[in-house]
Amino acid sequence: MKFMKVSDEAYHEFKNFLDSCNMQNYNLKISYLGTNCSGPMFNIDAGKLGDDDISDKVKDINFIASKEIIDVCGGFSILSSNENRGKGLELKPFTAPPSGCNGCSKYNA
């Protein structure tokens, strides 16, 4: 199942980042960490395919995520720094889970 969207520019920037971190392999698991006022938070780390996981290979990188996270988010894109208006690499869900946050003045105006 395809759940990752990565442009060539983002792929090269992300792979260079992985290489600079001396990654031993390119099996990367995406995990959901919860939400804050800015929206959902995710982690990408070395991982293995579990029983409830699916994978999507983009060139040399094998992305792994749980079926549950894919059901909620629909998939992910990685944006290069250039695609992200100079803000660095970003992992972005196709559909963001709601943050449920309405406590700060940003949302009470």
C-alpha positions as CSV (number, residue, x, y, z in Angstrom):
1,M,0.0,0.0,0.0
2,K,1.3,3.4,-0.9
3,F,1.0,5.9,1.9
4,M,4.1,8.1,1.4
5,K,4.4,11.1,-0.9
6,V,8.0,12.3,-1.3
7,S,9.3,14.6,-4.1
8,D,12.7,14.0,-5.5
9,E,14.0,17.1,-3.8
10,A,12.6,16.1,-0.4
11,Y,13.9,12.5,-0.9
12,H,17.5,13.7,-1.5
13,E,17.4,16.2,1.4
14,F,16.0,13.6,3.8
15,K,18.4,10.9,2.7
16,N,21.3,13.2,3.1
17,F,20.0,14.0,6.6
18,L,19.8,10.2,7.4
19,D,23.3,9.7,6.1
20,S,24.7,12.5,8.2
21,C,23.1,10.8,11.2
22,N,24.9,7.6,10.3
23,M,21.7,5.5,10.0
24,Q,22.6,1.8,9.7
25,N,19.6,1.0,7.5
26,Y,16.7,2.8,5.9
27,N,13.9,1.0,7.7
28,L,12.0,3.9,9.3
29,K,9.0,3.7,11.5
30,I,6.5,6.6,11.8
31,S,4.9,6.8,15.3
32,Y,2.2,9.1,16.5
33,L,3.2,11.0,19.7
34,G,-0.1,12.9,20.3
35,T,-1.2,16.5,19.6
36,N,-0.6,19.9,20.9
37,C,-1.9,23.4,19.9
38,S,0.2,23.2,16.7
39,G,-1.4,19.9,15.7
40,P,-0.3,16.3,15.6
41,M,3.3,15.3,16.5
42,F,5.0,12.3,14.9
43,N,8.4,10.6,15.3
44,I,10.5,8.9,12.7
45,D,13.1,6.4,14.0
46,A,14.7,3.1,13.0
47,G,12.2,0.3,13.2
48,K,11.0,-3.0,12.1
49,L,7.8,-4.2,10.5
50,G,5.4,-5.4,13.2
51,D,2.2,-7.5,12.9
52,D,-0.1,-4.5,12.6
53,D,2.2,-2.5,10.4
54,I,2.4,-1.7,6.7
55,S,5.3,-0.5,4.7
56,D,5.9,1.7,1.7
57,K,9.2,1.8,-0.1
58,V,10.4,5.1,-1.6
59,K,13.6,4.4,-3.5
60,D,16.0,3.2,-0.8
61,I,13.9,4.2,2.2
62,N,11.4,1.8,3.6
63,F,8.7,3.7,5.6
64,I,6.7,1.7,8.2
65,A,3.6,2.7,10.0
66,S,0.7,1.1,11.9
67,K,-2.5,0.4,10.0
68,E,-4.3,2.5,12.6
69,I,-2.2,5.6,12.0
70,I,-2.7,5.2,8.2
71,D,-6.5,4.9,8.8
72,V,-6.5,8.1,10.8
73,C,-4.0,10.1,8.7
74,G,-4.5,8.6,5.3
75,G,-0.7,8.8,4.7
76,F,2.1,11.2,4.9
77,S,4.3,13.5,2.8
78,I,7.8,14.7,3.5
79,L,8.4,18.3,2.5
80,S,11.9,19.6,1.7
81,S,13.1,22.8,3.3
82,N,12.4,24.6,0.0
83,E,8.8,23.1,-0.2
84,N,8.3,24.1,3.4
85,R,9.2,27.8,2.8
86,G,12.6,27.5,4.4
87,K,11.4,25.9,7.7
88,G,13.3,22.6,7.2
89,L,12.2,19.1,6.5
90,E,8.6,18.3,7.6
91,L,6.6,15.1,7.9
92,K,3.0,16.1,7.2
93,P,-0.1,13.8,7.5
94,F,-2.6,13.9,4.6
95,T,-5.4,14.3,7.2
96,A,-4.3,15.8,10.5
97,P,-6.1,14.4,13.6
98,P,-7.8,17.3,15.5
99,S,-5.8,18.8,18.3
100,G,-8.8,19.4,20.6
101,C,-7.0,22.5,21.9
102,N,-8.9,25.6,22.6
103,G,-7.2,26.7,25.8
104,C,-4.9,29.5,24.7
105,S,-5.7,33.0,23.5
106,K,-4.8,32.0,19.9
107,Y,-8.1,30.1,19.7
108,N,-10.2,32.3,22.0
109,A,-10.0,35.5,20.0
